[in-house]
C-alpha cells in the first residue's frame, strides 16, 4: 500500500498550522503609527517650549517693569542658569532678552497665540527680528504655519518682501475666476520669485521652462503646498492638430487643473487668447467630471498693471496674469512703497497717521 497519501496529509496539516507570512504593508502600518506618534510628540514638546519661553519672558518683563530688577540682573540670571545647569542650552543673556521681547510683542494678542505655539522658536525669532508691523508678523506666522515652511524658506520669503508685495500689488484675476473661487487671492500671487534658477538676462522660454522643471521642488514651494505637478510640454489635440501647454499643475484646495503659459517678454493682451484656447481644450478633454474648471496663469517677465486690468476685464475664462522675478526685489524700496500705501489708506479713511507697530525692544541702555 502506498504511503504517499499519508505524506501529503502531513504536508497539508503543516501548511495549515503555519500562519500566513506578514506582508511589508503590515509592517508599514506600524511604522505609520510610530511616525504619527513621533510627530505629535515633537509638536507637544515645541508647544511646551514656546509656552516656557513666553513665561520666562513674562517673568523677566514684570521684574524689570516693576523696577525689582535692573536689566543687568538678566546677565546674572543667565550666569546662574549656566552654573546650576551646565548642560542646559539656550538660556544665554541674549536669548533671555529675546524671550522678554517675545512676550512683550505678543502680550494679550490672542489672535496669534495658537500660531506662535505651532512654529519652532527659530521661526518665531526670524519673524520677530525681521518684521516691522503687527500685520506683517501675523502674515508670516499664518503663512509659515499653513505652508509648513522651513526656517530657510521663511527667511527667503521675508527677504523677498512677500508681505510688501502682497499688500501693495494684489493679484488681478478675471471675473469668472473670482466667481468660481472668491478667495483665489490667497492661493495665487501677483509675482513669483524664481531667483533660484540663475537665469541669464537674455534667457528664452525654453530656458525658463527647463529651469522650472529642473528646480521643480523649489518652484512648488514658491507656488504653494496645494500645487501638484502634472507635466510639462503637456499635449492637447484639437481639430487633428497637436498643441503643447508649457506647464500643467493640479491644485488640491481648488480641485482643478492649473495651466501655466510662459512668456519671457512683457504681457500683451493677445497672449490671453492662446491661454483661453488651452483652457477650453483641457476642460473638454482632460478635466475629470468632479473637478472644477481649469485655471490659467500667464507667467510673464513684466507686465503693466493697467494693461492687465483692461485685458482681464472682459476675459471669459478663469485666468490671471503674474510676473516672474529672476532676482530678489529691493526690499527697502518695497517697504517705502508699503509705508506710502498705509499713509494713503489712513488719509482716505480720514484718520490721523499711525506709527508703525514695531516689535517691542529692550529699553535703551540694555546690552546686547
JOWOTA-V685187 format. One record per helix or strand of 3 or more residues. SS is the DSSP state (@ for helix, = for strand). FROM is the first residue (numbers start at 1). LEN is the number of residues. Records with the same first field share a line. If there is no record, write none. Layout:
# JOWOTA-V685187
SS=FROM-LEN + FROM-LEN
This chain:
# JOWOTA-V685187
@=4-14 + 24-42 + 72-13 + 93-14 + 110-9 + 121-10 + 134-14 + 151-9 + 162-7 + 175-6 + 184-3 + 195-3 + 205-10 + 216-8 + 271-15 + 305-9 + 331-18
==191-3 + 227-12 + 241-11 + 256-7 + 295-6 + 319-7
